[in-house]
Each structure stands twice: as structure tokens, then as C-alpha cells.
Amino acid sequence: MTQLVQALALGVLIGGVYALLAAGLTLIFGVMHIVNVAHGAFLVLVAMVTWWLWRHTGIDPIVASVVTTPLMFGLGWVLYRGLVVRIRGASASMSVLLTFGLALTVEGVLNVTAGNKFRSATPGYFEESYRIGGVSLPKPQLYGFLAAVAVLALLYVVLTKTWTGRAIRATAQNPDGAALVGVGATATAALAFAIGTATTGVGGSVMSVLYPFFPASHYDWISRLLGIIVLGGMGSLPGALVGALVLGLAETLTATYGSLRWSTLVFYVVILGVLLVRKQGLFGTRLREDVA
């Protein structure tokens, strides 16, 4: 019984981190229908910057997110205004091509400047844990989970309690109707893209502690994150949260009662099973056949 509780607890902690990593990706798709395959590369970029700050200044990697988050917000705004806005309204394939080009550019820059080798930030608490009864909660996963909860809660408040959030949601649900009441589609989309990119400021910092990374590891991450948002429903933040928890629990339960190397396969089997029953994912909206 203790083994099961341990696996569930660790699965929830990891799932919370995955939800943070996927939140920005699903927000951008929900508002602009842009598949940002550069999201994984942005996470690796932030992880590399965080590692450098930790290595040379001693700053805690997760605390470093107070530096990386505004930087990524600014980068997201500039990229949207300079590049992404040019394909607004185009087919999804155009967004995939553009953002894949961005991902390759980030990977190339990191290869040249940082080298093609694994890195990981290992603060003093890296191997420490809290014990509650017979359950062990590793400090890195717990701190990463708490950071994820804080960011997701802030994102929820911004989207539901502020005029900016209402404008973003209105643009996502009905762009023409939002424009009729004075919501600027371009400015709102730029803000949504910047916010979605800013989440990588925290996500990448947390990732630098929990997972070894190197420039090309963004391929693995974007495949996981796309799996999460497809399972939950494209553009659905609650769906991304549920999909992330499913992935976290699949990893820990499979590792506990089977083998870790099968955990990713189990997750994709779950995705396949859900999509056979609900093509739009758990929380996705079904489109009419004539507009799908």
C-alpha cells in the first residue's frame, strides 16, 4: 500500500510540472490556433540560461525564474510582432514550419555557444526529501510542483479575473465578436503569445533541476507536450492539466510496477484509447464536419 501511495504522490508532483510545461503551448493554440513546436526549444533555452546562472552566480535554479520569465515574455512579444503575425490566419501547417524553424535556430545557437553535451543544475537539496509517514517527497520535485501550482494559479486569475484575460478568452472563442466590442485581435494575440512563452521561463528553470538536457532534447519534450494537449483537448487548459497528470501517473506507476522504459509507451497507449472514443480529446470541442 505504501508503495502505491508513494507512486501516486510522485506521479502527481511530476504531473504538476508537466502541466506547467504544457500550459503555454495550449494557451497559444487556444487563442491563435498556432502549433508552437518551438515551445520545447524555448524550455531548453531557459534551462541552459538557468544552468549558467546557477553555475556562475550560485542562484537557486527555481528562483532564477524571476529573471528568465520576463526575458521570455519579451522574447515572445518580439517574435510574435516580428514573425508570427505574418502567418496569422494561415493554415496550421504554416505555423508548424515557422516555429520548427525557430526551434532549429535555437538548437543551433545553443550547440555553438554551449556545446552538445548534457547538463543539469544540482542545488544543495537535489538529493534531499521530506518524509510524511512512509511517503518520501523529493525536494526538487516538490519545489517544482509548488512553482507550477503558483504559475498555473496566476494564469487562472489573469485569464478569468482581469480585462486582459477576458480579452484573450473572447478572442479565442469568437475573434469577430471580440473585434466588434473593441478588442484588438493583433495586440491580444501578441500578449497571449508572450504569456505562453513566458511560462517557459519558469518551466525551463524547473526542468533544469529535474531533467538532464542538451540542445537537441527539445524534440523529446515537444513530443511529450503535444501528446499532453492532444489527450486533454487542443486549446483546453483544464485538459492540459488532466493530460499532464495522466502522463505523470503513467510514468511513476509503470516504473513502480513494471519498467521505466515502458512508461512513455503506456502514456501514448492511453492517448490512442481516448482518441478512439473521443476524437477531440478529453476536454476538446467537437467541430462540425464541414469546418474540421
PyMOL commands that set and color helices and strands:
alter all, ss='L'
color gray80, all
select helices_A, chain A and resi 2-32+39-57+65-82+84-87+92-114+139-161+163-173+175-180+185-210+215-232+237-257+260-277
alter helices_A, ss='H'
color red, helices_A
select strands_A, chain A and resi 129-132+135-138
alter strands_A, ss='S'
color yellow, strands_A
deselect
rebuild
show_as cartoon
